[in-house]
């Protein structure tokens, strides 16, 4: 029996409407899911949650520009004697975002951001997805540190409890506004233990160069104070769950700073052009910023072409600093654990050896459960890179080193590629 044409059309329209409704329901459900779990965000912010508020805000902003972080870290490495406010003035003409420029005054912050680039990008992705969730995680950790007796005022910092909107927050400021101390901490000590076995906190031992002695007394190590008040232009708006900036101070750091980058309330706005083609992790960020991101040329820089991350220039040529990666990314564009513009699992993957020590995610990740207080091992990790570099360059040859792209951070999600690495994880 043949159904009338009108009935067939009606049934077809009903099917289309039902399908569209189901699809929209799935989309709504997917949008409602958080990009990162709260405990995962706590693991991400664990190394920086006890930074002074203003410095914390600038680290969060800069983490959304991972490629420029790499470029700024190169500059710091090439200019070790230029420090503090003088370093910020020296990079005034660089094309980096003002948040990245400000961090050249704080090499003990910029260096681990470069060395743990997967962490930097995940932090930036989390911050772009939900600024309030990241700041809430910081406050939860500060409360834990205070309850454990490990967060209090001293000669380096002032700690106070203040009212911000409807909530009380813990505020951290330098004891002397002209001198900033950057704490290094062991999360499993300073926060009174760690309750998330599935998400161990990120951690790196205090670099001996910036933290002489490297002792983690009560979970803390204090380095030398930095006279870099001129590098500070951001602040955390705890009540609003976002970051504000002082436009006049930002202009002092970057005379070409575009005052239109912020709205009339002085709220920070992410600048997609400084992302330089690095993919965004979640759909909302892609929709908001992705159409403003440069095309294949910018993404090529991220893969390591012509002076991009791991390109011909500087210490990244042929993955010299990341010894053991040459057979992965050096010969295959976009290869290795940090290859190309393909998604990567940020807390997996591994790169070996060199002066980076080793890094591997999951159980092998550099976290607070390993290498604590091992000053000799920390010093060894920082010293052995030069020997690795010489060996890699000798084997590769100058022409190959100049033309082969290095191992790259892949922006998000996916499985690591490229098997072995050099030195393995830090011990």
N, C-alpha and C positions, 0 to 999 in steps of 0.2 A: 504494500500500500504506500503510495507516494504522498508525502505531506505537502500541503499547499505552500507555495513560495513565500507568502506573507508569514506563515508560522516558522518556516526555516529561518527567515531573516530575523524574526523576533527572538528565536532561540540563540541565534548567533550573536545578536546584540547583548542578550543577557549574559552569554559566556564571556564576551569582551569586558562587560562591566564587572563581572565577578573576578575576572583575572586582574583587572586594573585595581580593584579594591584590595585583593589579596596582596598584590605587589606593593601597594602603598602601605599596607599594614606591615609587611616585612621591612620596608624601607624605614618606617617609623620606629620599628623595634631595633633595627640596626643603629639608627641615629641615637636612640636613647641609651645604648650601651656605652659605658665610659671607655675612653681610649686606653686608659691605664687604670689599674686597680689602685685603691688608696694605699695599700701596703707596698705596691710596686713604686708608687711615687715617693713614699718615704725612703725606700732603698735608694732612689735616685738622688734625693736631696740630702741624704745623710752626711756626705762629706762637706756640705756648704751651709747647712741649716744654722750653724752657730757663727757664721760670718757676720760682721757688722751689717746692719740693714741696708745701708746705701750701696755697699760693695755687693751684697747679695743681689740687689735689684739689677746691677749692671752685669753680673755673671749670667743671670737668667735671660736678659736681653741678648747678650752676645752669643749665648748657646744656640740661638735660632739662626746663626750665620756660621755654620761649622767650617766652611771653606776659608772664610776670612780669618777665623781663629788660627787655622794652619798657617796662613800667610803671615799673620802677626807674630806667631811663635817663631817662624823662620827669622823674622827681623830681630826679635829679641835675642835669638841665638847668635846672630851675626853682629850684634851690638851689645855685648854683655856689660860694657862700662857705662852705658847710657841708661840711667835709672830714674825712677820717680817721675816728678813733673817734667824733668828734662826729656825723658823718653817720650812722654805724651806730646810735647812740643815738636820733637823730631819727626813724628809720624803725621804731622798736621796735613801734609799734602798727599798722604796715601788715600786710596779710594775706599777704604774700609768703612763700615758703619761706625758711628761715634762710640757705641758701646764697646766695640772691639779695640778701637784706638785707645780707649781709657784703660784697658787691661794691660797695655805694655808697661804700665807703671807697677804692675803686680805680677812679676814673672812666676812667683810661686803659685799663682792661680792659673795663669795662661799656660804654663808648661804641662800640668796634668790634663788640662782641657784638650791640649793637642795630643798628648800621649794616649789618652783614653777617649779617642774621638767618637767611639760608639756611644759612650756614656754622654758625651757632650750633645750628640745629636738626639738621643732619646730624651734628655732633659729639655732641650729646645722644643722637641715635638710635644712633650707633655705640657710645656708652658704655653705654646701656641693653642693647644686644644682647650685648655682650661686653666687660666691664670689663678683663679681662686682656689682650685683643688691643689695646686702646687704650693701656694702660700699657706693653705690650711695644714698641709703635711709638714711644712716648716714649723708651724706653731705647735703641732702635736709633739714633734721631736724636742722642741725647746722646753715644753712642759715636762717631758720625761727627763731631760737633762737636769732641769732645776729640781725636780723631785728626787733625783738621785744624788743631789748635792754637788753636781759638777758644772753648774752654770751660775756664776755670781760675779759681782763687780770686783775688779782688781786694777792693777796699774795699767793694764792694756785696754780694758773695756769697762763700759757702764751698762749694767743690766737693770731694767726697770719693768714693772708691770703697769700697763696703761689701759685706759678704756678707749676702744676704737669702735664706734658705732654701738652695737648691742653686745659686743663681746670684749673680754679682757685679753690683751695680747702681751707677749714678752718682747720688749724692744731692746736691741743691742746697738750701742753706739761706741765709737772710740772714746777712751778716757780723755785723750787730748785730740781735739778735732783736726789738728794739723799733722798728726802722726797716726798712721793706721797699722794695726797689727793684724795679721791674717792667721787665725788658729788652724792647726792641723789636729785632727782628732781621730781616735779609734772608736768607731760607732758602737761596737759591742761593749765598750767600757763606759763611755761618756753618757750614753742614753740608759744606763742601768740594765744592760742586756738587750737582746734583740729577739722579738717574738715571732718573726716570720721566717721560718726555715725555708720556705719556697722562694723567698726573695731576700737573700743575704744582702746587706748594705754594701754599696760600692765603697772602696777604700784604697788609698795609696799611702805608703809610708812617707813621712816627711822628707823631702829631698835634702840631703845633708848640706848642700851648698846654701840653701835658704834657711835651714833650721839647724844651726850648728849644735852638735850633740844629739839631736833627734830624739831626746827623751820624751816619752809620752806620760808625763806625770798626771795622774788622775784622768787619763784619757786624752790629755792635751799636750801639744807642743807649740811653743810660741817662738816665732822667728824674730828677726830684727824689724823694728818699726820702720815704716816707709813714709817719708815726707812727701805725700802725694795728694794733698787736699784739692789741688787743681784738677785732679783726674775724676773727682766725684761730682756727678750731676744728676743721679737718679735717686729715688726713694720709694719705699714700699708704702702703698696705701692700704694698710691692713683692714680698715673699715670697709673699703670698696672692693677689696679682693683683686687689686691690680697694681700696676706700677706707674708712678708719675715721674716726670722729668722736669728739671729746671732748664728751660730753653736757653736762657742767657749763658749758663755755665756750659751747656752743650755746644753753643756757638764759640765759646772760648777754646774748647778742645778742637772743634772743626769749624773753621771760619766759613766753610761752604755749606754748613749745616742748613737744611731747609726747614725754616720755621713752620711750614705748612705740614710737616710730618706729624705734628701733634694737633689735637683739636684745642678748643679754647680752654678746656679744663686741664691741659698739660698732661693728658694721659699718653702713655707710650703707644706708638703704633708700629707694628712690624713693617719693614721695608722689603718687599719681595725682590727688588733689584739687587739687594745685598745677599740674597740667598744663592745667587749665581748658579741657578739651574739645579740645585739639590732638591730632590723630590720631597713633597710633603707626605706625612704618614697617613693622616686620616682624611676622609672625604670632605669634612667641613673646612679644614684648612686648605685643601686643594681647591675647593670651590671659591673660597675667599681670596686666596693669594695666587693660585696656580696659573690663572690666565695672565698674570703680570710677570711670570718667570720667563727668563730668556730661553731660547730654543736650543738646538743641538750644539751650537758652539759653546754655550755656557756649560752645558752638561758634559761636553768633551773636556773642558777644563777640570771638572770634578773627576773624570776618569784618569786624568793625568796627561793630557795633551798640552804641549807648548806652554809650560809654566804654570799649569793648574796644579792641583794637589798631586804631588808625586811626579810632576813633569820634569823637563830637562833641567830646570834651575834648581840650585840649592841642594841642601842635604837630602832631599827626598828623591833625587835622581836614581832611578833604578832600584828604589827601596833600600838605599844604602843604610839608612838608620835602622830600618826594620830588617835586620840581617836574617836571612833565611827565607825571605819572601820573593827573592828575585826569580825563582823558577816558577812562581805562580803569576804575579802581576807584571813582573818585568818583561816577560815574553808574551803575555796575553793581555791585550787591552781589556780593562774591566775585570780581569781575573783576580784570583786570590780571595782572601777573606773579605777584603774591603774593595771589591772590584766594581767599577763602572757605576751606572745609574740604576742598577737593578736592586730590588729590595733585599735587605739583609736582616737576619735576626740579630738585633742589636746586642742582646746579652748572650749570644753565642759567637761563633766565629773565633778565629785565633790568629794572632800574628806572633811570630817568634823573635826572640833574641834581640840583638843590637843593644843600643843604649836605652831602648824602651823596656828592657826586661822582657818577659813574655806576657801575653795576655790571652786568656781563653775564658769564654763565658761559662755560665752554669756553675758546676761544681768547681771548675778550675779557675773561675774568675778571680781577679785580684780583689779580694774582699777582706773584711775585717777579721776573718777567721784564720788568716795566714800571714806569716811574715811580720807579726807584730813585734816591735822592739828589736828586730834583728838589724842593728846598725851596720854591721859588716856586710851583710847581704845587700842591704840597701845601697851602700857605697859601691859594692861590686856591680850591681845592676847599672848604676850610673856611669861606671868607668869602662865597662867592657865594650861599649859601642864603638870606640875608636878603632879597636882591633878588628871588629866585625866590618866596619866601613872599609878599612884598608884591604881586607880579604876580598870583599865583594867587588870593589873597584878593580883589583888586580885581575880577578877572574872574568870580569865582564868586559873590560876595555873601555877607554874613554868614549868612543863613538857610541857603543851600545848603551852606556850609562846615560848618555845625553839624550838618546832618542826613545828609550823604552819607558812606558808609563809605569808608575809605581803602584803598589797595593793601595787600594782606596777604600774609604768608608762607603758602604752602600746605604742609601738613605733609610730603608726600613724593611721589615718583614722578609722572609726567605731563608734559604739554607746557605750555610757557608760553602765556599768553593776553595779549591786549592788546598792540598793536604798539609804537608809538613811545614814547620817553621823552625826557626833557629833555637833560641834559648829557652823557649817554653815560658811558663808563668813565673812571676816573681816568687821567691822563697824568703 
